[in-house]
Amino acid sequence: MSETFRLLWKDLADNQTNFKIYRSSSGTFGGEEVLIAILEWNGSTWNFSSVNGLSLDYGLYDSSEAPSSVNVVWGAQVIDSVVGTWYYGISSGNEAGDSDIVPTSTSITVT
């Protein structure tokens, strides 16, 4: 069985060039989380790639929003088929490095 849901987050930075989506079984982030997707700015559009075999489709509200845009709501459709209860977090990054992972309010249970 799998669960499909939309993961949403608000962009509060004005200098990011990527977002990373993580999954955790404990709800805490800082060691045991798994990177599941990367959304990268290539200079004119955002490119989305899944990591670790999880099925995701991105649904940006505007895929041409430049990294300098603030308060844009982003979204990814997640299709998770790994049995367990999962929590999700987001980090943003640029050439200086990645931010801390911020937990979202989204959790799901796949049976």
C-alpha positions in Angstrom: 0.0 0.0 0.0 1.1 3.6 -0.5 0.1 7.0 0.8 -0.1 10.1 -1.4 -0.1 13.6 0.1 1.0 17.1 -0.7 3.9 18.5 1.3 3.8 22.3 1.5 6.3 24.8 2.8 6.8 28.6 2.8 10.1 30.1 1.5 11.4 32.7 4.0 14.8 33.1 2.4 15.9 35.3 -0.5 19.2 33.6 -1.4 18.5 29.9 -1.6 19.4 27.9 -4.7 18.0 24.5 -3.5 15.5 22.9 -1.2 16.0 19.4 0.2 13.2 17.2 1.5 13.9 14.7 4.3 12.0 11.9 5.9 12.4 10.7 9.5 10.8 7.9 11.5 11.2 9.7 14.8 10.1 13.2 14.0 13.5 14.6 14.9 16.1 15.8 12.5 19.8 15.8 13.1 21.2 12.4 12.3 18.8 9.6 11.3 16.8 11.4 8.6 17.0 10.3 4.9 17.2 12.7 2.0 14.4 12.0 -0.4 14.3 14.8 -2.9 16.2 17.9 -4.1 14.7 20.9 -5.8 17.5 23.0 -7.5 17.5 26.4 -9.2 19.5 26.2 -12.5 19.5 30.0 -13.3 16.1 30.1 -15.0 13.9 27.3 -13.6 13.7 24.8 -10.8 14.7 21.2 -11.4 13.3 18.4 -9.2 15.0 15.0 -8.5 13.9 12.1 -6.3 16.5 10.5 -4.2 16.5 7.0 -2.6 13.8 5.6 -4.8 10.8 7.5 -3.4 8.2 8.7 -5.9 7.7 12.4 -5.8 6.2 14.9 -8.2 6.8 18.6 -7.6 3.9 21.0 -7.9 5.4 24.5 -7.6 3.0 27.3 -7.6 5.2 29.1 -10.1 8.3 27.1 -11.3 9.9 30.3 -12.6 9.9 32.1 -9.2 13.5 33.3 -8.7 15.4 32.3 -5.6 15.2 36.0 -4.5 11.4 35.6 -4.1 10.2 35.5 -0.5 7.0 34.1 1.0 6.3 31.8 -2.0 4.5 28.6 -1.0 6.1 25.5 -2.5 4.7 22.0 -2.7 5.7 18.5 -3.6 3.4 15.5 -4.1 4.8 12.6 -2.2 3.9 9.0 -2.9 5.4 6.9 0.0 5.1 3.1 0.0 7.6 2.3 2.8 5.7 0.8 5.8 5.9 3.0 8.9 5.1 6.3 10.3 7.0 9.1 8.7 7.7 12.8 9.4 9.1 15.2 6.9 11.4 18.2 7.0 12.8 20.8 4.6 16.2 22.6 4.4 17.3 25.3 2.0 20.8 25.9 0.7 23.1 28.0 -1.4 26.8 28.1 -2.1 27.5 28.8 1.6 25.8 25.6 2.7 22.5 24.2 3.9 20.2 25.5 6.6 19.1 23.3 9.5 16.3 20.9 8.6 12.9 22.4 9.6 10.3 19.9 10.5 6.9 20.3 8.7 3.6 19.5 10.4 3.1 16.6 8.0 3.3 13.0 9.2 1.8 9.9 7.6 1.5 6.2 8.4 1.9 3.7 5.6 0.5 0.2 6.4 
